[in-house]
Amino acid sequence: MPVGLHTSFPDNNLQLMVQSGAKGSTVNTMQPYDPAPGAGGFVSGRFLTGIKPQEFFFHCMAGREGLVDTAVKTSRSGYLQR
């Protein structure tokens, strides 16, 4: 973990928000800090050489999001034309 990110409760704003009930949950406080591109969903592998299970998951998630966006936009534009 980079220096300065690990602070105790009174100085930790995320922990303060979660414990007060303002925003977030304990799951958010347990997630590790990972600045790597793979943690954000970057797929570095290729289908020719193979991809990791995490990359496959993010690839499927992005494809599903694209299909849903297309379906929703089509229905909205069709309604507006009518």
Secondary structure by P-SEA (a helix, b strand, c coil): ccccccccccccaaaaaaaaccccccccccccccccccccccccccccccccaaaaaaaaaaaaaaaaaaaaaaaaaaaaac
